[in-house]
Amino acid sequence: MDKITHEMRLSKWTTIVRECNNRGIPKKEWCAANGVHNKQFFYWQRRVREEVFQEVKNIVPLETNFAQLGNRQFVAFA
């Protein structure tokens, strides 16, 4: 898939994922009501999340420190 096609599909599915998430009903129920196949929705939801994560990661470097609490328990803090 070329870059332009990928960006267009990602844009389309970002809108669909956002609309589904804003409805407040189970995702499978929303998909059935809107004619979206479950597997296709969850595939693109994962792709949208990955893209957003990459964008955020490039803007804000992840610097997480961990503190040990007791026996083998770790807590992340910035």
C-alpha positions as CSV (number, residue, x, y, z in Angstrom):
1,M,0.0,0.0,0.0
2,D,1.5,3.3,-0.9
3,K,1.8,6.2,1.5
4,I,-1.1,8.3,0.2
5,T,-3.5,5.3,0.2
6,H,-2.4,4.4,3.7
7,E,-2.9,8.0,4.9
8,M,-6.4,8.2,3.3
9,R,-7.5,4.9,4.8
10,L,-6.0,5.9,8.2
11,S,-7.9,9.2,8.1
12,K,-11.2,7.4,7.2
13,W,-10.8,4.9,10.0
14,T,-9.7,7.4,12.5
15,T,-13.0,9.1,12.0
16,I,-14.9,5.8,12.3
17,V,-13.0,4.7,15.5
18,R,-13.6,8.1,17.1
19,E,-17.3,8.0,16.3
20,C,-17.6,4.5,17.7
21,N,-15.7,5.4,20.9
22,N,-17.9,8.5,21.5
23,R,-21.2,6.6,21.3
24,G,-20.9,4.9,24.7
25,I,-22.2,1.5,23.5
26,P,-20.2,-1.7,23.1
27,K,-18.0,-1.6,20.0
28,K,-19.4,-4.9,18.6
29,E,-23.0,-3.5,18.9
30,W,-21.9,-0.2,17.2
31,C,-20.3,-2.1,14.4
32,A,-23.4,-4.2,13.8
33,A,-25.6,-1.2,13.8
34,N,-23.3,0.7,11.3
35,G,-22.5,-2.2,8.9
36,V,-18.8,-2.4,10.0
37,H,-17.2,-5.8,10.2
38,N,-15.8,-6.4,13.7
39,K,-12.5,-7.8,12.6
40,Q,-12.0,-4.8,10.2
41,F,-12.9,-2.4,13.0
42,F,-10.5,-3.9,15.5
43,Y,-7.7,-4.1,13.0
44,W,-8.0,-0.4,12.1
45,Q,-8.5,0.6,15.8
46,R,-5.1,-1.0,16.5
47,R,-3.5,0.7,13.5
48,V,-4.9,4.1,14.6
49,R,-3.6,3.6,18.1
50,E,-0.2,2.6,16.8
51,E,0.0,5.8,14.6
52,V,-1.1,8.0,17.5
53,F,1.5,6.4,19.8
54,Q,4.3,6.9,17.2
55,E,3.3,10.6,16.8
56,V,3.2,11.1,20.6
57,K,6.5,9.2,21.1
58,N,8.2,11.5,18.6
59,I,6.9,14.6,20.4
60,V,7.5,13.5,24.0
61,P,10.3,11.2,24.7
62,L,9.4,8.4,27.1
63,E,11.5,8.8,30.2
64,T,10.0,6.6,32.9
65,N,11.7,5.7,36.1
66,F,10.7,2.8,38.3
67,A,10.7,2.5,42.0
68,Q,10.6,-0.8,43.8
69,L,7.9,-1.2,46.4
70,G,8.4,-4.3,48.5
71,N,9.0,-7.6,46.9
72,R,9.1,-7.3,43.1
73,Q,6.5,-4.6,42.8
74,F,7.4,-1.7,40.5
75,V,5.7,1.7,40.1
76,A,6.3,4.0,37.2
77,F,6.8,7.7,37.8
78,A,7.9,10.7,35.7
